Amino acid sequence: MPNLLPLVMTTAETKGQDLSFSQAKKIARRLEKRFDAWSTMDPLAYVLHFWDETGELATDNVMKENAARRILEKAAA
């Protein structure tokens, strides 16, 4: 498990955020727990689990609407 406390403190200082030591320690602990959860996960399983089906469907819908609009514009011209 990485020690992220120095990174949290440095990042907060760089961004001008005033964090107490206990706040930074709490943030670092949460990040370390998240890191541990991610490190045990298979990258391919992660991608397949969070696959955004609706994003592809939305893109298809926009492309169809744009194509229909261009066809109508050409017919009107």
N, C-alpha and C positions, 0 to 999 in steps of 0.2 A: 504494500500500500504506500503510495507516494505521500510525502509530507507537503501538503499544498498551502500550509499556513504562510510561508514566506511569499509565495506567489500571490495569495489573496491580499496580503498587506501591501506588496509592491504595486499591484494593480489598483487597489483603492487609493493609494497615495498618488499614483500617476494621473488618475482621473479626478483627483481633488475631493475625494469622498472621505469624510471623517468617520472612521470605524474604531470602536474601542477594541481592545485585545480580545475580549470575550465574544464580541460580534464576529470578528475575523476568524476566531477559532471555531465558532459555530458554523460559519459558511464553509470553512475548509473541511470540517467534519462531514457536512452534507455532500460536498463535492467528492470526498474520498469514498463515501458510501456509494455514490452514483458510479464512480470510476470502478469500484469493485464489482458492481452489478454488470457493467458493460464489459469488463475484462473477461468475464466467464462466458459471455455470449458469443456464439458463432457469428461472424460478420454476415454471412449469406443468410442465415436465419433471421437476423435483425432486419435486413433489407426486405426479405420476403414478408416478414410479419408486419412491417409498417409500409407496405406497398400502397401507394395512393391511387386507387382505381378511379376515383372521381376526378382527379386531376386530368387524367387522360381523356375521360369522357367529356369534361368541360372543354378541353382543347379541341376535341373533335367537333363539338357543337359550335364553337366559335368559328372554326374553319368552314363548316357548312354554311353558317350564316353569312360569312364574308363572300363565299362563292356565290350564294344566291343573290346577294346584293349586287355583286359585279355583273351577273347575268342580267338582272333587272336594269341596271344602269346602261348596259350595252343595248338592250332592247328599246329603251326609251330614247337613246341617241340616234 
